[in-house]
Amino acid sequence: MRRYSRITGTGSYLPPRRLTNADLVAELAQRGLETSDEWIVERTGIRARHFAAPDVASSDLGLEAARLALQAAGLQPQDIDLIIVATSTPDMVFPSTACILQNKLGANGCPAFDVQAVCSGFVYALTVADAMIQSGAARRALVIGAEVFSRILDFNDRTTCVLFGDGAGAVVLEASDTPGILASDLHADGKHVGILCVPGHVMGGQILGDPLLKMDGQAVFKLAVGLLDKAARATLDKAGLTDADIDWLIPHQANIRIMQSTARKLKLSMDKVVVTVDQHGNTSAASIPLALDHAVRSGQVLPGQTLLLEGVGGGFTWGAVLLKL
Ligand code: UT7
């Protein structure tokens, strides 16, 4: 009998410090930077974001999300036999944030590693976990997206610092006789490295290059609207399904205009799209599992429904996962 993987629990966590656009506009004004609530809302749909305290790392946010996902699945940390963390803001250069989180959780012993695909990280990590479960290498995986993007923002660059936030989301993915994950489609094109990157690196005990986020927003926007639709279609084709079979689209939460464009192309009305970008901003690899958990806990998405998850990010990376909840 074919082995599938299925999400059996979700969780998420946002650090308590919440900044509305008005709060951020006031903070940036003190640095001589001019922006406005109107510009941010009109161009992105973002109204608020959360920032972690200085002593809180991605593993701390991911830990809280993981605990809630385990609770929802009715499992203990010892039941987990695989941990994958998607992050671009790891606690350290190494070891992986997954290993640090594993120890905090008390799930020591199982394989644990990070996936680095920036904002596509969660769909990449979910696809890897699904493949490991299908192959028999794992039975019960924790797949987590956790980020502290506030650490890598340039608060002197208004074109990027108003866009991102911190947070974490997690799912428990378990082996199952019935599908769960139906299909996925992942891609990368490294020729676009420069349009979204943090170019700094460590050498000889020093950081060389700029360790803050750089983005050509328009280039990212244009690529995103074209590639997301292709990934969505390829994923539906692999599963033998069509647009009409999608109950909910749960896209990477970067910009409401990108989500509207994708929904239009899939002939989905916006009331079939889970939107949390207004309250969370862009939390990179955390954005999809955060949105999923909010939709599950609010009763928006229901067991048995078909969900299309999709993301784009630095690399350039993009991909989609189609699943039955
Ligand atoms: O998570 C990975 C994926 N990331 C994304 O998907 C992000 C994709 N890109 C975007 O979401 C959009 O390109 C942005 C939200 C980043 C920018 O929106 P845009 O409509 O492409 O704006 P723009 O870059 O064309 O800038 C328009 C104007 C410029 O002024 P001029 O040249 O027209 O006078 C900017 O200088 O808006 C100005 N501007 C701002 N004004 C007030 C840029 N940032 C701000 C700001 N406040 N924060």
Boltz pocket constraint, residues with backbone or C-beta under 6 A from the ligand:
constraints:
  - pocket:
      binder: B
      contacts: [[A, 34], [A, 35], [A, 36], [A, 39], [A, 40], [A, 43], [A, 44], [A, 119], [A, 158], [A, 159], [A, 160], [A, 162], [A, 216], [A, 217], [A, 218], [A, 220], [A, 221], [A, 224], [A, 254], [A, 255], [A, 258], [A, 282], [A, 284], [A, 312], [A, 313], [A, 314]]
      max_distance: 6.0
